[in-house]
Amino acid sequence: MANTFEDYTVSTSTSLFNITFEYLEEAHIVVEIDGVIQATSTYSIVAGSPNKVSLNTPVTSGVVRIRRDSNADSDAPFVDFVNGSVLTETDLDKSYRHNLYLNEEIGNLNQQSLQKQAGANPEVWDAKTLKLVNVADPTLVQDAVTKNYVDTQISNTVTGSSSLPVKTKFTGAGSATFTFSAGITLATAEAYEVAIDGVLQEPTTAYALDADANTITFTSTPPTGSNIVVVQRGYAVPVASGTIATSDIQDNAVTSAKISASDANFNISSGGNTGIGTTASSSHQLSVDGDILVTDSTDNFGAVILKGSSGAAVQIFDESTNGQVFNLSSNPDSQSRGGFGIGYIATAGTPITTVSHVSSTTTATTFQTSTAHGFKEGQYVVFSGSSDTWNAVQEIIEVVSTTQFKVPKFTSSTNYPTTVTPNDTNSTFIIRRHEESSVLYNMIKIMGLPQGTSEPSWLEPGQLWIDTADNSLKIKPEVHS
């Protein structure tokens, strides 16, 4: 059978479309864009081989259908023969072609229509795997429904209806049946709460619903003038307090937004910071109040790994009276050499804004402060104000007076600092790998040890000190009785 239409899928601006079928008159050409028939004033027919439809405004996307409608109008027949007239070949051909075209159009429409299934199920409609669209919501129990309608009903069954219950009132008038003016969709009696003059009625026993007829029928006729109240409650919510199986929760459905920000045992702040046993800190990603146990049952080697491109550290913060703060850290030094260190951390003191150079030897440099500095030998200070290498942390090796102190001369620069700040933060113990002449060594450095030509009297047994008489490292022995 000849085709009576042609569909064009448009993805770029297009205004010309071929007419691929025969027709009798230009008025029989119909143009549709995405299923909407266009007015004849929006296009014209352009002669050619083949003829074309020219749209006044190009189409940039969608489906354009060019089809033939040979106008089967019994009130205005396309060919009308008159008694006694001469029958010409042209008139007979036109009449025949008109009937042929109408039959072809009917055949094409029949092929595109919903058909009953042939063979064993002649009373079954066959959509041939195609979808049905523009289906209205059902009003009768056996009406067809859309996916959206089914999804909504399932959602209402699982989670409860999202709309408020509907109340309908009737007045007894000698009849057992009453009609809902707004219509109903649920025919289950248990989905309704019914009372007559305040007395609750038993579902299925005292009344029944008919969703097709939109009626409620009572087993016994309510008294005349009685007040009848019907409330459509819908379905109960099956998920109440109790256990929810893992399979009931969609993957990735529980986000930090659904976790308490104030629960004492476990909480996550709006910024993603987590608290376990305490409120999440605003400055730390994880805050824990309690002990942490790490085990590894796979290889029986539990490990905590800290990573950082500029180093990593574990801080031990003793908050008791006179408690101190220490870091166990690994970070590169000024020469980008990595190492493990144990360091003491203290709060920086108040900067002394005026400091000046007094004198230098080959090994030490003396500085003068404008006010009493209060420094102690072995303390660390931070120099600043120099445009050179003097801006650094240095250990005080001698307190000359209340306004003068010495530090090691570590640079030949004379661009001296102008400010010094007390800072007892320092590394006391450092282990570093060192390669020399293709040999690896473990280098151990202990800083701030007491030193002198004799053992300090205040030294405790087991503590180290440096004997400057022979530059040896010594330990004060323990006394065992």
Secondary structure, DSSP 8 states (H G I E B T S, - for coil): ----EEEEEESS-EEEEE--S--S-GGGEEEEETTEE--GGGEEEE-SSS-EEEEEEEE-SEEEEEEE-----TTS-S----TT----HHHHHHHHHHHHHHHHHHHHHHHHS-EE--TT-TTSEE-TT----S-----STT----HHHHHHHHHHHHH--SS--EEEEEE--S-SEEE-TT--S---GGGEEEEETTEE--BTTTEEEETTTTEEEESS---TT-EEEEEE-----S--SS---GGGS-TT---GGGS-SS-SSEEE-TTS-EEESS---SS-SEEE-S------TTTS--------TT-EEEEEE--STT--EEEEEE---TTS---EEEEEE------B--EEEEEE-SSEEEEEESS-----TT-EEEEES-SSTT-SEEE--EE-SSSEEEEE---------SEEEE---EEEEEEEEEEETTEEEEEEEE-S--EESS--TT--TT-EEEETTTTEEEE------
